[in-house]
Amino acid sequence: MKTPPLPALRAFEATVRLGSVGAAASELNLTHGAVSHQIKSLEHLLGQALFERRGRRLAPTDSGRIYALQVRHGLADLARATERLQSQRRDDELVVATMPSFGAHWLVARLPRLRQAHPGLALDLRATLALIDLEADGVDAAIRMGPGGWEGLHSQELFRDRLLPVCAPHFNQGKLPSTPAQLIDAPCLTSVENWRPWMVAAGLGERDPVGMHFNDSNLLIEATRQGHGVALMRESIAFDALCDGRLVALTDVIVPYPSPYWLVWPSRSEGRRKFESLRQWLLDEAGRYVAARTRLRP
């Protein structure tokens, strides 16, 4: 026997479950007439009535009620099978989580070299500030900043960052501070980075800077680029802007950032070709970056 068409089965199941053609039509985003037509065509195909017609109302027959239950189970199985299929990733796809600022201002600019080295690798890059569960969220690897040693995960240090004061070249109409004392008297922009270690290293003591605070490094970068003040910024996320002149390094006082960058991954990623390709590429890029940043001296 020919298998009934799916639209007819859905219309029939919804009508039995919801108790009326009108309710089924509303759920399926169809007209009342379209649902009625689907039910009649299904009855014609099966060669038997599925409903008893009592005036303008429909009541499922005993056979119709049993058939509707079986159809409901079949539709649920089909939905689960579709969900499982859609959740399966391609063999060459790699899901990587990263912090938004690091992803936007360091990682993305270097992705063309990843495509060139591994043209068949499909990268699903997810920006998040949350400390996500890599296993539960189906993430193959993540770039994190912190002390390392995350439970249940493998990790490898990429590089250690540094902090330096920067500003836009047009800040203060181009009259940029040339000493630490002048710098700290300018409007200072802050985010998660702490100015105090830099001020101690610059011989200014533990003063609190005056200016605007942002809870996100992306906002800090944009405000600095627009010339709103001087920012103490992680060198990694300022590097490209310093290289192309959108930002300017102000002094030779540079202090280490307390938390390194790490690549972390669950055991299921260990040894897999696509992950190992990414891991080696990231290590190469980290080494290239550390070598290049030594040229950043005002």
DASULBEL-V381271 format. One record per pair of residues at least 24 apart in sequence whose C-alpha atoms are under 7 Angstrom apart, sorted by the first residue. I is the first residue (numbers start at 1). GAP is how many residues later the second one is. Records with the same first field share a line. If there is no record, write none. Layout:
BEGIN
I: GAP + GAP
END
This chain:
BEGIN
4: 38
8: 30 + 31 + 34
9: 62
11: 24 + 27 + 28
12: 27
13: 55 + 58 + 59
16: 44 + 52
20: 38
92: 28 + 29 + 30 + 182
93: 28 + 29 + 30
94: 28 + 29 + 30 + 46 + 180
95: 28 + 29 + 30 + 44 + 45 + 46
96: 28 + 29 + 30 + 43 + 44 + 45 + 46
97: 28 + 29 + 30 + 31 + 42 + 44 + 45 + 46
98: 28 + 29 + 30 + 44 + 45 + 46
99: 28 + 29 + 30 + 45
100: 27 + 28 + 29
101: 116 + 117 + 136
102: 135
103: 24
105: 132
106: 130 + 131
114: 167
121: 153
134: 132
135: 131
140: 125 + 126 + 129
141: 122 + 123 + 124
142: 121 + 122 + 123
143: 118 + 119 + 120 + 121
144: 117 + 118 + 119
145: 114 + 115 + 116 + 117
146: 113 + 114 + 115
147: 112 + 113
153: 111 + 112 + 113 + 114
154: 110 + 111 + 112
155: 107 + 108 + 109 + 110
156: 106 + 107 + 108
157: 103 + 104 + 105 + 106
158: 103 + 104 + 105 + 125 + 128
159: 101 + 102 + 127
160: 99 + 100 + 101
161: 73 + 74 + 75 + 95 + 96 + 99
162: 72 + 73 + 92 + 93 + 94 + 95
163: 69 + 70 + 71 + 72 + 91 + 92 + 93 + 94
164: 68 + 69 + 70 + 71 + 89 + 90 + 91
165: 65 + 66 + 67 + 68 + 84 + 85
166: 64 + 65 + 66 + 67 + 81 + 82 + 83 + 84
167: 57 + 58 + 60 + 62 + 63 + 64 + 80 + 81 + 82
168: 56 + 57 + 58 + 59 + 78 + 79 + 80
169: 77 + 78 + 79
170: 57
171: 56 + 58
178: 72
179: 72
184: 25
186: 43 + 44
187: 24 + 42 + 43
188: 24 + 41 + 42 + 43
189: 24 + 31 + 40 + 41 + 42
190: 24 + 30 + 41 + 42
191: 24 + 25 + 26 + 29
193: 39
195: 37
198: 57
202: 51
249: 49
250: 48
251: 47
252: 45 + 46
END
